[in-house]
């Protein structure tokens, strides 16, 4: 059998979402809803994937390269939406129709539907629900084929016996390409809305002597759709559970799945532990043997093997093997920690490279800096990287020891094996092996408290001492 063309209907705005954002662009575990069926179709081996959009064409920017876009000029029903994609349909190959708001459809489900369809005019994916309210009921013929689908949106559309049926239409179909194109030309808008419904193509196919089959999907969650934000939350819980299960089966420990969010694009190595209340977002990659969390967020961040990150927030950062971050650290975009480096408690690093085995233990801000290997940055160090107009870089060499509360006013360079004195404001380069000290001389004034109480004390700021008295 030829590989199918997959047509995904996504032209509706989804008004029940109460949002300026089209429904299928709402995020689900790190990717827009529309990408879920698109990626499933590609993984299932589709020869072509076509997304039917409305004239705003807001979906094209999120679709993978090679996915075609067809435009439904007016919202005139699902049959009209498929007809908008007619130029992309190969009459000699099967056509699978999916809904853009049915995100959990799996590649294996699409492949199984195509296999079940073999030779039929149409095959309807169905599911059995304990509460089928709101779904079209599948009425089977005596031979087990599909006689018709009965809509239930308006009272009187279905008989009591039909309403009692539990098998429902999922909105997912496989068609013979040529038969579908012919049937769509004969579908009439015989409804109060004046719309062309895709299920109305099924009796047309039967009347033409083509078989219409049903393919029961046993896992009903695979074909659940999103109508509003309540549905989105429920499907998010299902999707997240599947993501957790996949990582667990691959050798990852998720200590408390109920408090942990892991996006669909995240990759995690074996023997890594994700502690409670941790969020791994975007295209984050975590190596083997890491401990992430508790209370840690990683966004588009790459961790090597054996990294520990408790109670911290990392965005577009890179942390190499054996390094440690936190607790309470903030790594901003462009932060890079080399092997076995450390960014400790209440440390913020931005657009900086920290060398191998270098430590930034606590209470420091390192921005726009290059720090060599085996250097120790004292507590409370700051790179003053902004002069009000432009950013400047600080360069600190290898095996440097900076003392507490040192400020580096960029651009400035500290050579290898250099030192700084505590409380220094470094505004000039420090040569290799030198000690840089830049602070006012301390002056003690005996009897100051008694004179102050008598109203005759020197100015408390020590201004004369700062002037070199």
PLY file of the C-alpha trace (Angstrom):
ply
format ascii 1.0
element vertex 469
property float x
property float y
property float z
element edge 468
property int vertex1
property int vertex2
end_header
0.00 0.00 0.00
1.23 3.50 -0.82
2.21 5.79 2.04
-0.75 8.00 2.97
-1.31 11.69 2.61
-2.31 13.03 6.02
-4.67 16.01 6.07
-4.96 17.78 9.42
-7.93 20.09 9.92
-6.95 23.18 11.91
-8.79 26.14 10.40
-11.07 26.84 13.37
-10.27 29.60 15.85
-11.60 27.63 18.83
-13.84 30.32 20.34
-14.55 28.21 23.42
-10.92 28.69 24.48
-11.78 32.36 25.14
-8.44 33.42 23.74
-6.88 35.66 21.10
-4.60 32.71 20.31
-5.97 30.09 17.89
-6.82 26.92 19.76
-4.25 24.74 18.00
-1.44 27.15 18.92
-2.03 26.74 22.64
0.92 24.91 24.21
0.75 21.33 25.41
3.84 20.11 27.25
6.15 22.48 25.42
4.81 22.35 21.88
1.72 23.81 20.17
-1.28 21.50 19.91
-1.02 21.37 16.13
2.51 19.95 16.25
1.38 16.82 18.09
-0.64 15.31 15.21
1.82 16.71 12.64
4.79 14.96 14.27
2.76 11.79 14.79
1.88 11.72 11.09
5.49 12.23 10.05
6.66 9.47 12.39
3.96 7.17 11.02
5.55 7.48 7.57
3.18 9.88 5.81
4.19 10.65 2.24
2.84 14.17 2.69
1.33 16.14 5.56
-1.12 18.95 4.78
-2.46 21.32 7.43
-5.67 23.15 6.61
-5.50 26.69 7.99
-7.81 29.69 7.66
-6.88 32.83 5.67
-4.89 34.30 8.57
-2.25 31.58 7.94
-0.99 31.80 11.53
0.06 28.15 11.67
2.74 28.10 8.98
5.40 29.63 11.23
5.30 26.70 13.69
5.15 23.85 11.17
8.19 21.75 10.26
9.82 22.19 6.90
8.07 20.22 4.19
4.59 20.33 5.72
2.12 21.83 3.25
-0.53 24.42 4.14
-3.96 24.59 2.49
-6.38 27.43 3.15
-10.10 27.07 3.81
-11.46 30.41 2.65
-14.58 30.32 4.85
-15.59 28.17 7.84
-18.00 25.91 5.97
-17.48 22.59 7.75
-15.09 19.68 7.84
-16.00 18.43 4.37
-15.19 21.80 2.87
-11.93 21.89 4.85
-10.81 18.59 3.34
-11.86 19.81 -0.10
-9.56 22.82 0.41
-6.66 20.35 0.46
-7.82 18.50 -2.67
-4.86 19.62 -4.80
-2.52 17.81 -2.40
-4.44 14.52 -2.46
-3.06 11.64 -4.53
-6.09 9.75 -5.98
-4.06 6.56 -6.02
-3.05 6.61 -2.35
-4.87 6.52 0.97
-5.74 9.74 2.74
-5.83 10.01 6.53
-7.81 12.87 8.03
-6.87 14.05 11.52
-8.04 16.90 13.70
-5.55 19.55 14.81
-7.09 19.60 18.29
-6.63 15.85 18.87
-3.05 15.88 20.13
-2.56 12.43 21.63
-3.02 10.48 18.41
-0.03 8.15 18.21
2.03 7.13 15.16
1.13 3.50 15.82
-2.56 4.40 15.85
-2.27 6.11 12.46
-0.37 3.15 11.03
-2.94 0.69 12.41
-5.79 2.70 10.88
-4.10 2.61 7.46
-3.54 -1.14 7.77
-7.20 -1.71 8.73
-8.35 0.47 5.83
-6.69 -1.69 3.16
-9.00 -1.69 0.13
-12.00 0.06 1.71
-13.58 3.25 0.48
-13.36 4.73 3.98
-12.44 3.60 7.47
-13.67 5.44 10.54
-11.65 5.38 13.76
-14.12 4.83 16.57
-14.00 4.56 20.33
-16.37 3.29 23.00
-17.20 5.69 25.83
-19.15 5.16 29.04
-20.55 8.67 28.53
-20.80 9.33 24.78
-22.74 12.58 25.14
-21.85 15.13 22.49
-20.30 12.64 20.08
-21.73 11.34 16.83
-22.89 7.73 17.21
-21.66 4.99 14.89
-24.51 2.88 13.51
-23.28 -0.43 12.15
-24.84 -2.52 9.41
-25.57 -6.20 9.88
-22.22 -7.13 8.31
-20.31 -4.97 10.82
-19.55 -2.16 8.41
-20.55 1.43 9.13
-24.06 2.20 7.94
-24.02 5.84 9.04
-22.91 8.26 11.69
-25.67 10.04 13.57
-24.96 13.50 14.92
-26.37 14.37 18.34
-25.80 18.11 18.61
-29.50 19.00 18.31
-32.38 17.29 20.08
-34.19 14.99 17.67
-31.15 14.26 15.50
-30.89 10.77 16.95
-33.44 8.22 18.14
-33.34 6.90 21.72
-31.83 3.64 20.44
-29.11 5.56 18.61
-28.39 7.71 21.66
-27.88 4.50 23.65
-24.99 3.47 21.44
-21.56 3.80 23.08
-19.42 3.58 19.93
-18.70 7.08 18.69
-16.96 8.81 15.82
-13.50 10.18 16.73
-13.23 12.46 13.69
-10.25 10.43 12.45
-10.63 8.72 9.09
-8.82 6.90 6.32
-10.12 7.19 2.75
-9.29 5.96 -0.70
-7.93 9.18 -2.22
-9.84 9.03 -5.50
-13.10 7.94 -3.86
-12.83 10.75 -1.31
-12.43 13.43 -3.98
-15.46 12.13 -5.88
-17.62 11.85 -2.75
-16.81 15.38 -1.58
-18.18 16.75 -4.87
-21.53 15.10 -4.07
-21.83 16.11 -0.41
-24.60 18.65 0.19
-24.93 21.12 3.10
-28.14 19.47 4.33
-28.06 20.94 7.84
-29.17 24.05 9.68
-25.66 25.50 9.59
-25.38 25.16 5.83
-22.02 23.42 6.21
-20.39 20.51 4.40
-19.71 17.72 6.90
-17.07 15.10 6.20
-19.15 12.24 7.69
-21.74 12.93 4.98
-19.23 11.51 2.49
-19.66 8.06 4.05
-23.22 7.34 2.80
-22.17 8.69 -0.59
-19.39 6.09 -0.67
-21.77 3.32 0.42
-24.26 4.31 -2.22
-21.46 3.97 -4.77
-20.75 0.42 -3.64
-17.67 1.18 -1.54
-17.22 -0.41 1.87
-17.09 1.84 4.93
-15.31 0.14 7.82
-14.92 0.92 11.50
-11.60 0.62 13.29
-12.05 0.58 17.06
-9.32 2.41 18.98
-9.11 0.71 22.35
-7.35 3.55 24.15
-9.96 6.29 23.99
-7.49 8.92 25.23
-5.67 8.73 21.89
-8.56 10.37 20.10
-9.77 12.84 22.72
-10.15 16.38 21.45
-9.66 19.81 23.01
-12.69 22.08 22.99
-11.83 24.41 25.87
-9.22 24.99 28.54
-10.78 22.39 30.81
-10.20 19.77 28.12
-6.68 21.09 27.58
-5.85 20.64 31.26
-7.20 17.10 31.26
-5.25 16.15 28.14
-2.13 17.82 29.52
-2.31 15.49 32.53
-2.55 12.48 30.20
0.30 13.69 28.00
2.50 14.46 31.00
1.87 11.04 32.47
2.98 9.41 29.23
6.12 11.54 29.11
6.99 10.55 32.68
6.35 6.88 31.93
8.57 6.96 28.83
11.47 8.45 30.80
10.97 5.99 33.64
11.10 3.05 31.23
14.32 4.50 29.80
16.03 4.48 33.20
15.11 7.85 34.74
13.75 8.23 38.27
10.98 10.81 38.58
10.52 10.93 42.35
7.15 12.70 42.40
5.46 12.77 39.00
2.56 14.79 40.38
4.77 17.81 41.06
7.11 17.44 38.07
6.68 18.93 34.59
8.74 17.59 31.69
8.14 18.94 28.20
7.86 16.65 25.20
11.17 17.81 23.70
13.27 17.09 26.82
15.90 14.34 26.71
17.22 12.69 29.89
19.99 10.12 30.31
19.94 6.90 32.33
20.28 6.89 36.11
19.31 10.54 36.40
16.97 11.49 39.23
14.40 14.26 38.91
13.52 15.44 42.41
10.06 16.87 43.30
8.76 20.23 42.09
11.18 20.42 39.17
10.29 21.71 35.72
12.22 20.72 32.57
11.06 22.85 29.66
11.71 23.34 25.96
14.63 21.51 24.37
16.46 20.78 27.61
18.96 17.91 27.57
20.13 16.19 30.77
22.97 13.68 30.79
23.39 10.45 32.73
23.69 10.19 36.50
22.46 13.72 37.23
20.36 14.93 40.14
17.97 17.72 39.18
16.04 19.43 41.96
14.19 19.61 44.13
12.59 22.92 43.11
14.68 23.38 39.97
13.69 24.78 36.59
15.67 24.07 33.41
14.65 25.91 30.23
16.42 25.04 26.95
19.45 24.04 29.02
22.08 21.36 28.44
23.52 19.37 31.36
26.38 16.92 30.97
26.80 13.71 32.96
26.95 13.69 36.75
25.63 17.23 37.24
23.75 18.26 40.40
21.31 21.19 40.35
19.23 21.67 43.54
16.88 24.63 44.06
18.01 26.60 40.99
16.80 28.25 37.79
18.69 27.79 34.49
17.75 29.31 31.13
19.68 28.56 27.92
22.72 27.54 29.94
25.33 24.80 29.43
26.78 22.82 32.31
29.50 20.27 31.60
30.20 16.89 33.21
30.59 16.80 36.97
29.70 20.44 37.56
27.37 21.60 40.32
24.86 24.43 40.45
23.05 25.82 43.49
21.26 25.78 45.69
19.49 29.03 44.79
21.60 29.79 41.71
20.41 31.56 38.56
22.14 30.74 35.27
20.96 33.04 32.51
21.38 32.71 28.72
24.96 32.21 27.63
26.20 30.86 30.96
28.67 28.01 30.40
30.24 25.93 33.17
33.12 23.66 32.19
33.87 20.26 33.75
33.62 20.11 37.56
32.99 23.85 37.86
30.72 25.18 40.59
28.13 27.94 40.73
27.04 27.98 44.34
24.46 29.56 46.61
22.86 32.80 45.42
25.14 33.02 42.40
23.96 34.59 39.14
25.88 34.00 35.91
25.04 35.50 32.53
26.81 35.26 29.15
29.99 34.00 30.80
32.35 31.06 30.49
33.49 29.49 33.75
36.59 27.29 33.43
37.11 23.71 34.51
37.20 23.19 38.30
36.60 26.90 38.87
34.39 27.79 41.82
31.96 30.68 42.21
30.76 29.54 45.62
28.27 32.16 46.82
26.68 35.59 46.65
28.26 36.68 43.36
27.20 38.09 40.01
29.33 37.13 37.01
28.15 38.72 33.76
29.91 39.01 30.39
33.06 37.36 31.71
35.64 34.72 30.81
37.06 32.91 33.82
39.91 30.44 33.46
40.30 26.99 35.04
40.95 26.25 38.71
40.11 29.77 39.81
38.26 30.62 43.02
35.90 33.59 43.03
35.36 34.93 46.55
32.00 35.67 48.11
30.22 38.78 46.94
32.22 39.31 43.74
30.66 41.36 40.95
31.62 42.04 37.36
30.37 45.56 36.66
29.76 44.97 32.98
27.57 47.92 31.93
28.62 51.56 31.65
25.15 52.86 30.89
25.56 52.50 27.14
27.44 49.31 26.33
28.31 45.95 27.86
32.00 45.16 28.47
33.74 41.87 29.27
35.88 40.91 32.22
38.69 38.38 31.78
39.96 36.45 34.81
42.77 33.97 34.21
43.63 30.51 35.52
44.42 29.73 39.17
43.28 33.20 40.28
42.14 33.84 43.87
39.78 36.77 44.30
38.86 37.84 47.80
35.41 38.68 49.14
33.52 41.72 47.87
35.72 42.39 44.87
34.17 44.44 42.07
35.66 44.18 38.56
34.84 47.27 36.51
34.89 46.06 32.93
36.70 46.04 30.63
39.44 44.66 32.85
41.80 41.65 32.83
43.19 39.70 35.76
46.19 37.57 34.84
46.90 33.95 35.76
47.74 33.18 39.43
46.81 36.74 40.48
45.06 37.75 43.71
42.74 40.57 44.75
42.35 42.08 48.20
39.02 41.89 49.99
36.75 44.86 49.32
38.68 45.98 46.24
37.21 47.75 43.23
39.44 46.68 40.35
39.46 49.26 37.55
42.87 48.46 36.02
44.40 45.23 34.76
46.09 43.02 37.36
49.29 41.39 35.97
49.84 37.64 36.30
50.91 36.63 39.79
50.20 40.11 41.24
48.00 41.19 44.13
45.47 43.86 43.18
44.22 46.06 46.03
41.96 49.05 45.43
40.37 50.40 48.61
40.59 53.35 50.99
42.99 53.11 53.93
41.24 52.37 57.23
41.38 55.14 59.85
40.34 54.54 63.50
39.45 57.61 65.56
39.72 56.95 69.33
37.06 58.55 71.50
34.70 59.11 68.60
31.62 57.81 70.45
32.12 60.22 73.39
32.63 63.22 71.10
29.57 62.25 69.04
27.44 62.09 72.15
28.73 65.52 73.11
27.85 66.86 69.65
31.44 67.51 68.61
32.24 64.42 66.57
33.83 64.41 63.11
31.52 63.71 60.17
30.54 60.04 60.51
31.35 59.23 56.89
35.11 59.69 57.38
35.27 62.10 54.43
38.70 63.51 55.37
40.19 60.01 55.60
38.85 59.23 52.11
40.62 62.35 50.84
43.94 61.11 52.18
44.03 62.89 55.57
0 1
1 2
2 3
3 4
4 5
5 6
6 7
7 8
8 9
9 10
10 11
11 12
12 13
13 14
14 15
15 16
16 17
17 18
18 19
19 20
20 21
21 22
22 23
23 24
24 25
25 26
26 27
27 28
28 29
29 30
30 31
31 32
32 33
33 34
34 35
35 36
36 37
37 38
38 39
39 40
40 41
41 42
42 43
43 44
44 45
45 46
46 47
47 48
48 49
49 50
50 51
51 52
52 53
53 54
54 55
55 56
56 57
57 58
58 59
59 60
60 61
61 62
62 63
63 64
64 65
65 66
66 67
67 68
68 69
69 70
70 71
71 72
72 73
73 74
74 75
75 76
76 77
77 78
78 79
79 80
80 81
81 82
82 83
83 84
84 85
85 86
86 87
87 88
88 89
89 90
90 91
91 92
92 93
93 94
94 95
95 96
96 97
97 98
98 99
99 100
100 101
101 102
102 103
103 104
104 105
105 106
106 107
107 108
108 109
109 110
110 111
111 112
112 113
113 114
114 115
115 116
116 117
117 118
118 119
119 120
120 121
121 122
122 123
123 124
124 125
125 126
126 127
127 128
128 129
129 130
130 131
131 132
132 133
133 134
134 135
135 136
136 137
137 138
138 139
139 140
140 141
141 142
142 143
143 144
144 145
145 146
146 147
147 148
148 149
149 150
150 151
151 152
152 153
153 154
154 155
155 156
156 157
157 158
158 159
159 160
160 161
161 162
162 163
163 164
164 165
165 166
166 167
167 168
168 169
169 170
170 171
171 172
172 173
173 174
174 175
175 176
176 177
177 178
178 179
179 180
180 181
181 182
182 183
183 184
184 185
185 186
186 187
187 188
188 189
189 190
190 191
191 192
192 193
193 194
194 195
195 196
196 197
197 198
198 199
199 200
200 201
201 202
202 203
203 204
204 205
205 206
206 207
207 208
208 209
209 210
210 211
211 212
212 213
213 214
214 215
215 216
216 217
217 218
218 219
219 220
220 221
221 222
222 223
223 224
224 225
225 226
226 227
227 228
228 229
229 230
230 231
231 232
232 233
233 234
234 235
235 236
236 237
237 238
238 239
239 240
240 241
241 242
242 243
243 244
244 245
245 246
246 247
247 248
248 249
249 250
250 251
251 252
252 253
253 254
254 255
255 256
256 257
257 258
258 259
259 260
260 261
261 262
262 263
263 264
264 265
265 266
266 267
267 268
268 269
269 270
270 271
271 272
272 273
273 274
274 275
275 276
276 277
277 278
278 279
279 280
280 281
281 282
282 283
283 284
284 285
285 286
286 287
287 288
288 289
289 290
290 291
291 292
292 293
293 294
294 295
295 296
296 297
297 298
298 299
299 300
300 301
301 302
302 303
303 304
304 305
305 306
306 307
307 308
308 309
309 310
310 311
311 312
312 313
313 314
314 315
315 316
316 317
317 318
318 319
319 320
320 321
321 322
322 323
323 324
324 325
325 326
326 327
327 328
328 329
329 330
330 331
331 332
332 333
333 334
334 335
335 336
336 337
337 338
338 339
339 340
340 341
341 342
342 343
343 344
344 345
345 346
346 347
347 348
348 349
349 350
350 351
351 352
352 353
353 354
354 355
355 356
356 357
357 358
358 359
359 360
360 361
361 362
362 363
363 364
364 365
365 366
366 367
367 368
368 369
369 370
370 371
371 372
372 373
373 374
374 375
375 376
376 377
377 378
378 379
379 380
380 381
381 382
382 383
383 384
384 385
385 386
386 387
387 388
388 389
389 390
390 391
391 392
392 393
393 394
394 395
395 396
396 397
397 398
398 399
399 400
400 401
401 402
402 403
403 404
404 405
405 406
406 407
407 408
408 409
409 410
410 411
411 412
412 413
413 414
414 415
415 416
416 417
417 418
418 419
419 420
420 421
421 422
422 423
423 424
424 425
425 426
426 427
427 428
428 429
429 430
430 431
431 432
432 433
433 434
434 435
435 436
436 437
437 438
438 439
439 440
440 441
441 442
442 443
443 444
444 445
445 446
446 447
447 448
448 449
449 450
450 451
451 452
452 453
453 454
454 455
455 456
456 457
457 458
458 459
459 460
460 461
461 462
462 463
463 464
464 465
465 466
466 467
467 468
